[in-house]
Amino acid sequence: MHDQFDVTLEDADLLGEVELTTNLIIAASEAEEHLSPDQIDEILGVADAESA
């Protein structure tokens, strides 16, 4: 019998998104207050559009 929840992740883009989401969840759970947009950008590795 096939287990529908036994899924192997082989998609590099999907794995990257899972890693980014996990990093956000961990940071949010450790923060005493809401994360600022700048903190979220730093966690995600997003460059500030105005400074680019």
N, C-alpha and C positions, 0 to 999 in steps of 0.2 A: 504494500500500500504506500503510495506517494504522500509524503508530508508536505503540504503546501507552504509551510513556514520554514522549511529547510531550503533556503535560497543562497546560492553562491553569488557574491557580488564580484563581477569581473569588469565592470564599466569604470574606467579611470575617472571620468568626470563625476560619476555618482559617488565614488569613494571620496573624491575631493570635497564634494558638497557635504557628505556625512561628517568628514573631519572638521570642516568649518562650523557646521551646526553644533557638533560636540564641543568645540572650543568655546562657542558662544554660551552654550548651556552651562559649562563649567564656570566660566567667568561670571555669568549672571548669578549663579548659585553661591559664589564666593563673595560677591559684592554686597556691601551694606546698603547701598542705594541703587536706583536704576542706573544702568550704563548710559553714558552720554553718547551721542552720535559719533563723536571723535574717538571714544573708547572702542565702540563697535567697529569703526573703520580700521583702527589699529589692530584689533583682533583678527579681522578679515583680511588684513594686508592691503587695504584699499588706499590709494594715494588721494590726497585732498585735491579735488578737481580745480580749485582756485590757485593752488600752488604749482600746478602742472603747466 
